[in-house]
């Protein structure tokens, strides 16, 4: 019922498109009511669209060669032509001095992201600028600067900008795009430095200056200072400047993961009648998407229309992502079909998201079909699409297909980045193919990239699961030697693996080294330490750790038990400040006590009574509250304790009916 009502609400959003473009449906007046008819219609249209695209590409190319064309023809070919043909088109545009716009530079960047073709286009553009004597052509210098920043050639951009400043030919646009670039990197010092240079060069601050400064402050990590700057600057700007500043503040909240604050600012802005831009709705749609608030996202899209802004593909992409994150699979597929039928036409990012949604739903064949459909309409897969496909195969434990897709990506001259390598390594680890995972790690290091900490954690877990404890230990030492840290659960798996082999000294030694390096003694690590002592048949030490967890921050804290050298500074440094006894602390102890002493243990009953008194609770998404969820193994063990001993009479006032 929920999905049905959501679908009806969504169809209302597209009501106007269906009326305006009804002639494209060729008599299918009730599109979408019959899913099978709709799928057949969409399949036919896609095949027709592919043929039309091929014909139109050939016809447009002839127009471009003859010179009887406009900018729209060039842009069409830049999007749909083959890579080699795209290079020819760029050459013609430069030779004919076709105006270089930001739009088609971004199109090229997205189309060839991570590809060797991006380097060839960059070299082509540099040679043209040199031939045109770029020092005398301010516009060409600005375009080249933007080109460097678009393709992430920051060193070249910095050198060119310094050259323009030294020669006195830097325009206000050059200052602005460099400020924005540094702001996106969170480099506040450079933003202020360039801002001062701009003022010294005689240029006034524009309406984009305050949002740029705000973004720089936020990305440098100081959200509170960004909020202060927002409130101090808002009243000093015109309507468009205020809209930009509000948008920048919402983006800052998104950057810090404070999506409720972003949505609250958006709602307050709308209620107070303050100026908003089309991009304001785009960024708040991202907030709703991360919150998985489908209703809020749809309302924001309708509000966008009411303000006179027609949603572009970016807005629909955010709505599609929201559907996917909220598991509204049918709505996501309907939105995708509507975009293909009525526009705006899906781009590589749209396809990547719908492929991801299908893959997470286990519909690998459908995802493969979408991948082929994307190429059939002239959209070349880039790094984002390939990484999505590889991740889908890894999550479905099909490493053969993942390898094939990885090879296809390399054959397309697209260089793998750290993210793709990490996906492959984690996929091999989850499939227990540790030798293949090691090969990818070495290949990654040869490429000058570093595995992320989560990937190294997967390697440690894989070694432990296969019983390769020496390799796990060696990798752990190497990770710490590089100044990186594994996750608590990985250190826990390592010390438990030592305990299973009876190596108690290594258990305490591992924890001791962590504490000496300033690692906090967390609840999870304490629980794993308790389990390790139980496996080493030292129940008394496990109970001692348990008692010390109740006295966190004192001289008897868990850290002092395994590392006396930090006893004097433990309570001040807060190494155990976050330690609490959680349900897993009690379940591990009860299970250990029962296993150690058999089914005649009063201590197990005492622990259980103490546990029940704490009233741990877990609230599920639908609002249902479960109090003290107990694993089956502990339930069965305690059942024997209660009913197999005289303890039943002693604890007869405790309700155990839920066993």
Secondary structure as GFF3:
##gff-version 3
##sequence-region A 1 659
A	DSSP	alpha_helix	2	13	.	.	.	ID=ss1
A	DSSP	alpha_helix	15	20	.	.	.	ID=ss2
A	DSSP	three_ten_helix	22	25	.	.	.	ID=ss3
A	DSSP	alpha_helix	35	66	.	.	.	ID=ss4
A	DSSP	alpha_helix	71	80	.	.	.	ID=ss5
A	DSSP	alpha_helix	83	95	.	.	.	ID=ss6
A	DSSP	alpha_helix	102	111	.	.	.	ID=ss7
A	DSSP	alpha_helix	116	131	.	.	.	ID=ss8
A	DSSP	three_ten_helix	134	136	.	.	.	ID=ss9
A	DSSP	alpha_helix	138	150	.	.	.	ID=ss10
A	DSSP	alpha_helix	154	167	.	.	.	ID=ss11
A	DSSP	alpha_helix	172	184	.	.	.	ID=ss12
A	DSSP	alpha_helix	188	200	.	.	.	ID=ss13
A	DSSP	alpha_helix	207	219	.	.	.	ID=ss14
A	DSSP	alpha_helix	223	233	.	.	.	ID=ss15
A	DSSP	three_ten_helix	234	236	.	.	.	ID=ss16
A	DSSP	alpha_helix	239	255	.	.	.	ID=ss17
A	DSSP	alpha_helix	259	271	.	.	.	ID=ss18
A	DSSP	alpha_helix	278	290	.	.	.	ID=ss19
A	DSSP	alpha_helix	294	306	.	.	.	ID=ss20
A	DSSP	alpha_helix	313	325	.	.	.	ID=ss21
A	DSSP	alpha_helix	329	342	.	.	.	ID=ss22
A	DSSP	alpha_helix	348	360	.	.	.	ID=ss23
A	DSSP	alpha_helix	364	376	.	.	.	ID=ss24
A	DSSP	alpha_helix	383	395	.	.	.	ID=ss25
A	DSSP	alpha_helix	399	411	.	.	.	ID=ss26
A	DSSP	alpha_helix	418	430	.	.	.	ID=ss27
A	DSSP	alpha_helix	434	446	.	.	.	ID=ss28
A	DSSP	alpha_helix	453	465	.	.	.	ID=ss29
A	DSSP	alpha_helix	469	481	.	.	.	ID=ss30
A	DSSP	alpha_helix	488	500	.	.	.	ID=ss31
A	DSSP	alpha_helix	504	516	.	.	.	ID=ss32
A	DSSP	alpha_helix	523	535	.	.	.	ID=ss33
A	DSSP	alpha_helix	539	549	.	.	.	ID=ss34
A	DSSP	alpha_helix	558	562	.	.	.	ID=ss35
A	DSSP	three_ten_helix	564	566	.	.	.	ID=ss36
A	DSSP	alpha_helix	567	573	.	.	.	ID=ss37
A	DSSP	alpha_helix	583	597	.	.	.	ID=ss38
A	DSSP	alpha_helix	602	614	.	.	.	ID=ss39
A	DSSP	beta_strand	617	619	.	.	.	ID=ss40
A	DSSP	beta_strand	625	627	.	.	.	ID=ss41
A	DSSP	alpha_helix	632	643	.	.	.	ID=ss42
A	DSSP	alpha_helix	647	650	.	.	.	ID=ss43
###
